[in-house]
Amino acid sequence: MLNLTVTEIAKITGAEAGAHPETAVRTLCALEEAHEGGICYLTSLEKADLLKDLKASALIVPEEAKGKELPFNGALLYAKNPEWAFILLMKYADAQKQKHTSGIHPTAVIGENVTLGANVSVGAYTVLEDGAAIGDNTVIFPQCYIGKNVTVGKNCYIYPQVVIREECVLKDYVILQAGAKIGSDGFGFTFHDGRHQKIPQIGNVVLGNDVEVQSNSCIDRAKISSTVIGDNTKIDNLVQVGHNVRVGMSSIMCAQVGVAGTTDIGNGVILAGQVGLAGHMTIGDRAQVGAQSGVMTSIPAGQTYFGYPAMPQREAFKQQAMLRKLPEMHKEFRAFKKQLEETKNLSFFGKIKKILGL
């Protein structure tokens, strides 16, 4: 429940309140599910027909709607970017919810020489090993494991059943969703004396500021030095990041992406769902890779690749178009081959007749 007036919402979102500024708003809602007491948003005036019979009490609309008639009788707010204004309101509403129990739960196990900043919360049955350091306002939910000498920055959220292995570093504002695993051993083996021999993985993982890793994703520690995830990078559910991978700032990896070891990924890269990257390659800044692509070689900055093996998207689409024509082409080829065989069996004069169409 919000219990805000339109005027108060304008202050939170930076929007400009229009008519009926004292209208009370209780809930957030979508246009398709609008109801009395709710607020929703319209991204474009081209969609104004969606407002007919809209039951919401308030609506955020683009600034260019000022002075124009809309088929809506409720309160209006004018924003440069209505969606972002609505997101700011969502952030406000979310911040009002108490998602955790404050303080240190009596069942939490706190090792020796652990440093806890101001206003840290540690949930039930969570373990903090010796030498761990947790920054101010960080929340660690129940059933988490924080290994020896792990450093966690300020204002982080670590949800249930997260594992952070020894020596790993999380900077500020990091979010680890339930079940994320940070710092497991990299998949490193060498074949020696007839057996796969394990190579010790003695590095760590470093997560930059404002990184989010979602549920059941794994980021392996480096063989030597660090596996690094840059500031503001977002990693979806069920993603595997191998050892010694380095990812730049503000990149996105969607669900089920797999990145093999020693791959360098630049800034602003987008890897769509189920993309696989072979190891020891470079993905340039702002490159994009389409869903289910298999990347075997490095990708230059700013390029969009797709397919298996991945190639420039335009080339991949041309090949896809050709593949769709294969059944028809095969049918034509067989007809031509049959005709050729028939021609071979004709006499010289018979061939002349066939050529002349006699």
One Martini backbone bead per residue (centre of mass of N, CA, C, O) as a GRO file, in nm:
protein
  358
    1MET     BB    1   0.096   0.037   0.022
    2LEU     BB    2   0.106   0.387  -0.020
    3ASN     BB    3  -0.045   0.652   0.066
    4LEU     BB    4  -0.058   0.884  -0.169
    5THR     BB    5  -0.021   1.167  -0.331
    6VAL     BB    6   0.035   1.324  -0.621
    7THR     BB    7   0.232   1.527  -0.502
    8GLU     BB    8   0.420   1.316  -0.370
    9ILE     BB    9   0.486   1.165  -0.632
   10ALA     BB   10   0.623   1.401  -0.776
   11LYS     BB   11   0.866   1.416  -0.578
   12ILE     BB   12   0.971   1.122  -0.623
   13THR     BB   13   0.978   1.137  -0.964
   14GLY     BB   14   0.982   1.439  -1.104
   15ALA     BB   15   0.710   1.511  -1.166
   16GLU     BB   16   0.413   1.673  -1.287
   17ALA     BB   17   0.141   1.800  -1.154
   18GLY     BB   18  -0.187   1.815  -1.221
   19ALA     BB   19  -0.474   1.733  -1.190
   20HIS     BB   20  -0.564   1.640  -0.884
   21PRO     BB   21  -0.322   1.644  -0.649
   22GLU     BB   22  -0.501   1.504  -0.394
   23THR     BB   23  -0.501   1.235  -0.490
   24ALA     BB   24  -0.532   0.909  -0.393
   25VAL     BB   25  -0.276   0.652  -0.358
   26ARG     BB   26  -0.229   0.285  -0.310
   27THR     BB   27  -0.142   0.161  -0.598
   28LEU     BB   28   0.011  -0.040  -0.830
   29CYS     BB   29  -0.040  -0.057  -1.197
   30ALA     BB   30  -0.160  -0.174  -1.484
   31LEU     BB   31  -0.338  -0.095  -1.752
   32GLU     BB   32  -0.481  -0.387  -1.768
   33GLU     BB   33  -0.521  -0.354  -1.418
   34ALA     BB   34  -0.690  -0.124  -1.348
   35HIS     BB   35  -0.779   0.072  -1.046
   36GLU     BB   36  -0.899   0.190  -0.779
   37GLY     BB   37  -0.620   0.368  -0.643
   38GLY     BB   38  -0.441   0.360  -0.891
   39ILE     BB   39  -0.122   0.352  -1.073
   40CYS     BB   40  -0.004   0.446  -1.400
   41TYR     BB   41   0.135   0.422  -1.742
   42LEU     BB   42   0.231   0.619  -2.041
   43THR     BB   43   0.460   0.620  -2.311
   44SER     BB   44   0.240   0.699  -2.544
   45LEU     BB   45   0.008   0.880  -2.736
   46GLU     BB   46  -0.049   0.644  -2.940
   47LYS     BB   47  -0.195   0.488  -2.674
   48ALA     BB   48  -0.463   0.648  -2.584
   49ASP     BB   49  -0.689   0.425  -2.632
   50LEU     BB   50  -0.624   0.276  -2.350
   51LEU     BB   51  -0.794   0.498  -2.167
   52LYS     BB   52  -1.053   0.378  -2.206
   53ASP     BB   53  -1.204   0.307  -1.911
   54LEU     BB   54  -1.007   0.387  -1.702
   55LYS     BB   55  -0.979   0.311  -1.336
   56ALA     BB   56  -0.772   0.485  -1.250
   57SER     BB   57  -0.661   0.758  -1.046
   58ALA     BB   58  -0.371   0.757  -1.192
   59LEU     BB   59  -0.138   0.918  -1.439
   60ILE     BB   60   0.149   0.871  -1.637
   61VAL     BB   61   0.275   1.107  -1.874
   62PRO     BB   62   0.384   1.271  -2.119
   63GLU     BB   63   0.471   1.598  -2.157
   64GLU     BB   64   0.311   1.637  -2.440
   65ALA     BB   65   0.018   1.624  -2.292
   66LYS     BB   66   0.010   1.906  -2.240
   67GLY     BB   67  -0.302   2.049  -2.339
   68LYS     BB   68  -0.432   1.772  -2.384
   69GLU     BB   69  -0.675   1.552  -2.467
   70LEU     BB   70  -0.793   1.286  -2.260
   71PRO     BB   71  -0.952   0.963  -2.195
   72PHE     BB   72  -0.919   1.095  -1.881
   73ASN     BB   73  -1.031   1.178  -1.532
   74GLY     BB   74  -0.792   1.171  -1.373
   75ALA     BB   75  -0.494   1.198  -1.253
   76LEU     BB   76  -0.197   1.384  -1.349
   77LEU     BB   77   0.137   1.311  -1.477
   78TYR     BB   78   0.441   1.468  -1.591
   79ALA     BB   79   0.693   1.304  -1.799
   80LYS     BB   80   0.970   1.242  -1.976
   81ASN     BB   81   0.973   0.937  -1.832
   82PRO     BB   82   0.729   0.737  -1.733
   83GLU     BB   83   0.873   0.472  -1.667
   84TRP     BB   84   1.086   0.589  -1.472
   85ALA     BB   85   0.888   0.713  -1.275
   86PHE     BB   86   0.759   0.441  -1.199
   87ILE     BB   87   1.019   0.308  -1.097
   88LEU     BB   88   1.065   0.509  -0.864
   89LEU     BB   89   0.804   0.424  -0.724
   90MET     BB   90   0.880   0.129  -0.688
   91LYS     BB   91   1.130   0.181  -0.515
   92TYR     BB   92   0.979   0.313  -0.286
   93ALA     BB   93   0.787   0.078  -0.220
   94ASP     BB   94   1.010  -0.135  -0.170
   95ALA     BB   95   1.156   0.023   0.069
   96GLN     BB   96   0.902  -0.019   0.274
   97LYS     BB   97   0.986  -0.304   0.292
   98GLN     BB   98   1.032  -0.578   0.513
   99LYS     BB   99   1.261  -0.848   0.431
  100HIS     BB  100   1.401  -0.844   0.721
  101THR     BB  101   1.582  -0.923   1.003
  102SER     BB  102   1.724  -0.755   1.233
  103GLY     BB  103   2.031  -0.837   1.297
  104ILE     BB  104   2.158  -1.106   1.495
  105HIS     BB  105   2.113  -1.421   1.490
  106PRO     BB  106   2.152  -1.670   1.730
  107THR     BB  107   2.229  -1.900   1.497
  108ALA     BB  108   2.462  -1.759   1.413
  109VAL     BB  109   2.799  -1.800   1.280
  110ILE     BB  110   3.082  -1.640   1.432
  111GLY     BB  111   3.388  -1.581   1.386
  112GLU     BB  112   3.698  -1.482   1.394
  113ASN     BB  113   3.768  -1.161   1.313
  114VAL     BB  114   3.500  -1.028   1.261
  115THR     BB  115   3.358  -0.765   1.055
  116LEU     BB  116   3.101  -0.530   1.150
  117GLY     BB  117   2.906  -0.307   1.051
  118ALA     BB  118   2.666  -0.093   1.036
  119ASN     BB  119   2.358  -0.236   1.023
  120VAL     BB  120   2.389  -0.540   1.030
  121SER     BB  121   2.252  -0.843   0.886
  122VAL     BB  122   2.197  -1.184   1.025
  123GLY     BB  123   2.078  -1.481   0.962
  124ALA     BB  124   1.974  -1.781   0.999
  125TYR     BB  125   2.231  -2.016   0.979
  126THR     BB  126   2.467  -1.841   0.934
  127VAL     BB  127   2.810  -1.825   0.803
  128LEU     BB  128   3.108  -1.671   0.946
  129GLU     BB  129   3.418  -1.668   0.887
  130ASP     BB  130   3.721  -1.604   0.941
  131GLY     BB  131   3.785  -1.262   0.854
  132ALA     BB  132   3.535  -1.138   0.790
  133ALA     BB  133   3.389  -0.852   0.599
  134ILE     BB  134   3.120  -0.622   0.676
  135GLY     BB  135   2.933  -0.378   0.564
  136ASP     BB  136   2.730  -0.137   0.575
  137ASN     BB  137   2.390  -0.234   0.548
  138THR     BB  138   2.415  -0.530   0.528
  139VAL     BB  139   2.236  -0.824   0.401
  140ILE     BB  140   2.205  -1.152   0.553
  141PHE     BB  141   2.054  -1.423   0.500
  142PRO     BB  142   1.959  -1.721   0.544
  143GLN     BB  143   2.179  -1.984   0.482
  144CYS     BB  144   2.468  -1.873   0.466
  145TYR     BB  145   2.810  -1.859   0.316
  146ILE     BB  146   3.110  -1.715   0.460
  147GLY     BB  147   3.423  -1.707   0.405
  148LYS     BB  148   3.739  -1.667   0.442
  149ASN     BB  149   3.826  -1.340   0.398
  150VAL     BB  150   3.579  -1.200   0.323
  151THR     BB  151   3.455  -0.920   0.124
  152VAL     BB  152   3.191  -0.692   0.211
  153GLY     BB  153   3.019  -0.434   0.140
  154LYS     BB  154   2.798  -0.194   0.104
  155ASN     BB  155   2.465  -0.243   0.058
  156CYS     BB  156   2.412  -0.547   0.061
  157TYR     BB  157   2.248  -0.844  -0.089
  158ILE     BB  158   2.208  -1.172   0.069
  159TYR     BB  159   2.055  -1.440  -0.009
  160PRO     BB  160   1.953  -1.740   0.030
  161GLN     BB  161   2.199  -1.984  -0.015
  162VAL     BB  162   2.461  -1.844  -0.028
  163VAL     BB  163   2.798  -1.869  -0.170
  164ILE     BB  164   3.119  -1.751  -0.030
  165ARG     BB  165   3.427  -1.788  -0.082
  166GLU     BB  166   3.736  -1.754  -0.016
  167GLU     BB  167   3.871  -1.420  -0.070
  168CYS     BB  168   3.640  -1.276  -0.167
  169VAL     BB  169   3.495  -0.983  -0.348
  170LEU     BB  170   3.263  -0.728  -0.247
  171LYS     BB  171   3.126  -0.458  -0.317
  172ASP     BB  172   2.898  -0.224  -0.359
  173TYR     BB  173   2.565  -0.299  -0.414
  174VAL     BB  174   2.532  -0.601  -0.398
  175ILE     BB  175   2.346  -0.875  -0.558
  176LEU     BB  176   2.243  -1.197  -0.424
  177GLN     BB  177   2.070  -1.443  -0.516
  178ALA     BB  178   1.937  -1.727  -0.464
  179GLY     BB  179   2.205  -1.967  -0.489
  180ALA     BB  180   2.453  -1.831  -0.529
  181LYS     BB  181   2.799  -1.890  -0.659
  182ILE     BB  182   3.109  -1.779  -0.513
  183GLY     BB  183   3.423  -1.933  -0.569
  184SER     BB  184   3.449  -2.173  -0.709
  185ASP     BB  185   3.613  -2.392  -0.864
  186GLY     BB  186   3.776  -2.426  -1.127
  187PHE     BB  187   3.793  -2.608  -1.440
  188GLY     BB  188   4.094  -2.766  -1.352
  189PHE     BB  189   4.288  -2.986  -1.567
  190THR     BB  190   4.536  -3.254  -1.597
  191PHE     BB  191   4.695  -3.492  -1.798
  192HIS     BB  192   4.845  -3.741  -1.578
  193ASP     BB  193   4.926  -4.055  -1.545
  194GLY     BB  194   4.627  -4.137  -1.659
  195ARG     BB  195   4.505  -3.864  -1.527
  196HIS     BB  196   4.297  -3.634  -1.381
  197GLN     BB  197   4.445  -3.344  -1.262
  198LYS     BB  198   4.429  -3.114  -1.025
  199ILE     BB  199   4.413  -2.764  -1.032
  200PRO     BB  200   4.474  -2.523  -0.844
  201GLN     BB  201   4.251  -2.263  -0.709
  202ILE     BB  202   4.405  -1.952  -0.590
  203GLY     BB  203   4.208  -1.747  -0.637
  204ASN     BB  204   3.937  -1.520  -0.717
  205VAL     BB  205   3.655  -1.300  -0.664
  206VAL     BB  206   3.535  -0.991  -0.827
  207LEU     BB  207   3.280  -0.762  -0.736
  208GLY     BB  208   3.142  -0.493  -0.829
  209ASN     BB  209   2.957  -0.234  -0.836
  210ASP     BB  210   2.627  -0.309  -0.884
  211VAL     BB  211   2.604  -0.610  -0.879
  212GLU     BB  212   2.408  -0.883  -1.029
  213VAL     BB  213   2.319  -1.215  -0.907
  214GLN     BB  214   2.135  -1.474  -0.983
  215SER     BB  215   1.991  -1.760  -0.954
  216ASN     BB  216   2.209  -2.028  -0.976
  217SER     BB  217   2.478  -1.896  -1.014
  218CYS     BB  218   2.828  -1.924  -1.141
  219ILE     BB  219   3.151  -1.810  -1.006
  220ASP     BB  220   3.469  -1.869  -1.068
  221ARG     BB  221   3.766  -1.903  -0.962
  222ALA     BB  222   4.085  -1.848  -1.003
  223LYS     BB  223   4.376  -1.986  -1.061
  224ILE     BB  224   4.491  -1.691  -1.096
  225SER     BB  225   4.395  -1.435  -0.936
  226SER     BB  226   4.100  -1.297  -1.111
  227THR     BB  227   3.765  -1.292  -1.120
  228VAL     BB  228   3.583  -1.037  -1.311
  229ILE     BB  229   3.315  -0.806  -1.225
  230GLY     BB  230   3.183  -0.532  -1.331
  231ASP     BB  231   3.025  -0.262  -1.302
  232ASN     BB  232   2.677  -0.305  -1.346
  233THR     BB  233   2.655  -0.598  -1.382
  234LYS     BB  234   2.425  -0.853  -1.520
  235ILE     BB  235   2.315  -1.178  -1.387
  236ASP     BB  236   2.144  -1.437  -1.451
  237ASN     BB  237   2.011  -1.723  -1.442
  238LEU     BB  238   2.208  -1.994  -1.495
  239VAL     BB  239   2.509  -1.895  -1.489
  240GLN     BB  240   2.841  -1.951  -1.636
  241VAL     BB  241   3.161  -1.857  -1.491
  242GLY     BB  242   3.475  -1.886  -1.548
  243HIS     BB  243   3.795  -1.888  -1.510
  244ASN     BB  244   3.947  -1.577  -1.562
  245VAL     BB  245   3.725  -1.396  -1.609
  246ARG     BB  246   3.646  -1.077  -1.780
  247VAL     BB  247   3.422  -0.811  -1.693
  248GLY     BB  248   3.278  -0.537  -1.757
  249MET     BB  249   3.073  -0.279  -1.781
  250SER     BB  250   2.734  -0.305  -1.822
  251SER     BB  251   2.668  -0.599  -1.854
  252ILE     BB  252   2.480  -0.883  -2.007
  253MET     BB  253   2.350  -1.202  -1.879
  254CYS     BB  254   2.155  -1.437  -1.969
  255ALA     BB  255   2.009  -1.717  -1.950
  256GLN     BB  256   2.236  -1.985  -1.974
  257VAL     BB  257   2.504  -1.881  -1.981
  258GLY     BB  258   2.840  -1.970  -2.116
  259VAL     BB  259   3.175  -1.917  -1.978
  260ALA     BB  260   3.476  -1.967  -2.054
  261GLY     BB  261   3.786  -1.950  -1.981
  262THR     BB  262   3.968  -1.671  -2.042
  263THR     BB  263   3.754  -1.438  -2.089
  264ASP     BB  264   3.696  -1.125  -2.256
  265ILE     BB  265   3.462  -0.877  -2.150
  266GLY     BB  266   3.324  -0.597  -2.211
  267ASN     BB  267   3.148  -0.315  -2.242
  268GLY     BB  268   2.810  -0.343  -2.296
  269VAL     BB  269   2.742  -0.638  -2.313
  270ILE     BB  270   2.524  -0.880  -2.491
  271LEU     BB  271   2.392  -1.193  -2.368
  272ALA     BB  272   2.188  -1.410  -2.459
  273GLY     BB  273   2.023  -1.682  -2.432
  274GLN     BB  274   2.236  -1.959  -2.440
  275VAL     BB  275   2.511  -1.860  -2.461
  276GLY     BB  276   2.833  -1.965  -2.597
  277LEU     BB  277   3.176  -1.946  -2.476
  278ALA     BB  278   3.471  -1.982  -2.565
  279GLY     BB  279   3.782  -1.977  -2.481
  280HIS     BB  280   4.018  -1.747  -2.531
  281MET     BB  281   3.864  -1.456  -2.567
  282THR     BB  282   3.717  -1.158  -2.729
  283ILE     BB  283   3.469  -0.916  -2.628
  284GLY     BB  284   3.364  -0.637  -2.732
  285ASP     BB  285   3.239  -0.350  -2.703
  286ARG     BB  286   2.891  -0.364  -2.748
  287ALA     BB  287   2.836  -0.639  -2.798
  288GLN     BB  288   2.616  -0.884  -2.963
  289VAL     BB  289   2.433  -1.193  -2.874
  290GLY     BB  290   2.236  -1.427  -2.975
  291ALA     BB  291   2.039  -1.670  -2.915
  292GLN     BB  292   2.204  -1.979  -2.908
  293SER     BB  293   2.492  -1.908  -2.944
  294GLY     BB  294   2.821  -2.003  -3.083
  295VAL     BB  295   3.134  -1.893  -2.969
  296MET     BB  296   3.470  -1.929  -3.127
  297THR     BB  297   3.537  -1.621  -3.162
  298SER     BB  298   3.616  -1.321  -3.174
  299ILE     BB  299   3.460  -0.993  -3.109
  300PRO     BB  300   3.405  -0.703  -3.216
  301ALA     BB  301   3.326  -0.402  -3.162
  302GLY     BB  302   2.976  -0.343  -3.209
  303GLN     BB  303   2.882  -0.628  -3.273
  304THR     BB  304   2.649  -0.861  -3.431
  305TYR     BB  305   2.574  -1.193  -3.332
  306PHE     BB  306   2.486  -1.522  -3.488
  307GLY     BB  307   2.481  -1.853  -3.420
  308TYR     BB  308   2.603  -2.192  -3.544
  309PRO     BB  309   2.831  -2.048  -3.570
  310ALA     BB  310   2.909  -1.744  -3.499
  311MET     BB  311   2.803  -1.447  -3.681
  312PRO     BB  312   2.716  -1.213  -3.855
  313GLN     BB  313   2.390  -1.146  -3.867
  314ARG     BB  314   2.343  -1.106  -4.170
  315GLU     BB  315   2.475  -1.372  -4.256
  316ALA     BB  316   2.298  -1.558  -4.085
  317PHE     BB  317   2.025  -1.480  -4.219
  318LYS     BB  318   2.098  -1.572  -4.502
  319GLN     BB  319   2.140  -1.869  -4.428
  320GLN     BB  320   1.855  -1.916  -4.319
  321ALA     BB  321   1.710  -1.854  -4.585
  322MET     BB  322   1.849  -2.082  -4.747
  323LEU     BB  323   1.761  -2.324  -4.572
  324ARG     BB  324   1.451  -2.292  -4.632
  325LYS     BB  325   1.512  -2.368  -4.952
  326LEU     BB  326   1.622  -2.662  -4.968
  327PRO     BB  327   1.379  -2.844  -5.042
  328GLU     BB  328   1.327  -2.707  -5.318
  329MET     BB  329   1.615  -2.740  -5.432
  330HIS     BB  330   1.620  -3.050  -5.413
  331LYS     BB  331   1.384  -3.102  -5.600
  332GLU     BB  332   1.510  -2.963  -5.850
  333PHE     BB  333   1.768  -3.133  -5.863
  334ARG     BB  334   1.632  -3.409  -5.909
  335ALA     BB  335   1.492  -3.332  -6.173
  336PHE     BB  336   1.751  -3.259  -6.327
  337LYS     BB  337   1.895  -3.530  -6.293
  338LYS     BB  338   1.681  -3.698  -6.438
  339GLN     BB  339   1.699  -3.549  -6.705
  340LEU     BB  340   2.001  -3.607  -6.754
  341GLU     BB  341   1.979  -3.918  -6.762
  342GLU     BB  342   1.783  -3.929  -7.002
  343THR     BB  343   1.972  -3.786  -7.205
  344LYS     BB  344   2.209  -3.993  -7.204
  345ASN     BB  345   2.015  -4.229  -7.346
  346LEU     BB  346   2.027  -4.084  -7.598
  347SER     BB  347   2.062  -4.014  -7.900
  348PHE     BB  348   2.183  -3.787  -8.099
  349PHE     BB  349   1.902  -3.716  -8.229
  350GLY     BB  350   1.749  -3.710  -7.963
  351LYS     BB  351   1.903  -3.469  -7.842
  352ILE     BB  352   1.831  -3.270  -8.063
  353LYS     BB  353   1.525  -3.282  -8.020
  354LYS     BB  354   1.525  -3.193  -7.722
  355ILE     BB  355   1.657  -2.920  -7.767
  356LEU     BB  356   1.423  -2.838  -7.986
  357GLY     BB  357   1.142  -2.962  -7.881
  358LEU     BB  358   1.041  -3.238  -8.060
   0.00000   0.00000   0.00000
